[in-house]
Amino acid sequence: MCIFCKIVNREIPSNIVLEDDNFMAFHDLYPIAPIHILIIPKEHVDCFQDVTSEIMGKMTPFIQEVARVLNLDKSGYRLITNNGEDGGQEIKHLHFHLVGGAKLKFPSLHEDNKKSI
């Protein structure tokens, strides 16, 4: 069982922001911004490539509600999902990072990109 499934099953504590029957949003242990929330489906889905349109259709309004609860819906936020090894996915359970609470910069993904600009 993955770490996020253990959080859903309350085997591991988390700082929950919002939860319903299908999804959970909680604070990331290693934030990269003043607000950094992880949003997951309670049903285990390995990655974005495996998610159904039905789950995403329900997840979208949940994510929007998380942004409203955190007062980020007007000021803005970044929504990130990493997919697969090359995409930087570390935990094999679909999750979105909702980050905000500050003016966010877009990092260079590769050092060589800086040289070509």
N, C-alpha and C positions, 0 to 999 in steps of 0.2 A: 504494500500500500504506500502511495506517495505521501509526501509531507502535507500537501494541500488536502488530500483526502482525510488525513489524520486531523487536520484543523477543522474540516467540516464535521467530522465525527466527535469533535471536542476532546480528542486524545492529546492535543497540543493546544495550549492557550494562544489566543490572538486578541488584538485590540480591534474589535469589529466596529465598522462605521455604519454599515447597513446590511441587512440580510432579509431574504424572503425564502419561499419554498424551493427556488431553483438556483439562487445565486448568493454569493457572499462577497463583501468588500471589507478589507481590513488593512491596517497600516503595515507597510513594508518594514522589516527589521533593519534594513540598510538603505535609508532614504537618500535620494540624489537631489531632492528639492525640499523646500519647506513642507510641502504636502506631497506624500508619495503613498498611494493606495494600490493594493493588489485586488483585482476583481476576477473572480473565478466562477465557473459553473460548479454546482455541487456534484453533478454527475461527472465522473471522470471522462475527460476527452484529452488525448495526448497532446494535440497541437492544433493550430489554426487550420491546417490542411485537412484535418479530420472532423472539424465541427460541422454540424448540419445547419442548414438555413433556418430551421425551426428554433434551434437553440440561439443562434445569433439574432433572430427576430425578437426573441424575448429578452435577450441580454442587452440589446441596444437601449431600450427605455430604462432598464435598471442602471446602466452606466450613466445615462443622462440624469437620473435621480441622484446618484452618488455625487455628481458634479454640483447639483442644486443644493444638496445637504451641506456640502463643504463650501458653498458660496463661490464656486469657481465658474458657474455657468455663464456669468456676464463678463468676468475679467479674462477668462480663457485658461486653457490647460492643454497638456499633451497626453495623447493616448497611444501607448506603445504595446505591441506584442512581438515577441521574438519567436521565430519559428524554425525549429531544427537546429542542428549543431552549428552550421555556418551562420545562422541568424542569431546566435547567442542564447538560445533557449537552454537554461540550466535545469529547470524542473519540468519533467514531462507530464504536465497537466496544463491545459490551456489557461492562460492568465493574461490579463491586461494590466499595464502599469498606468495609472492616472497620476500625473505629476503636475504640480502647479504651485501657486502661492508666491510666485516671483516671475519676473520677466525672464523667460527661458531662452537660452542660446541653443543653436543647433550645432552639435559637435561634428568635427570632421571624422568620418568613419575610417579613414586611412591616411596615414602620414603623407603618402605620395600625392594625394589630392591637393594638398596645400602648395606643392611645387608647381603643379600644372595650371594653377589659377593666376 
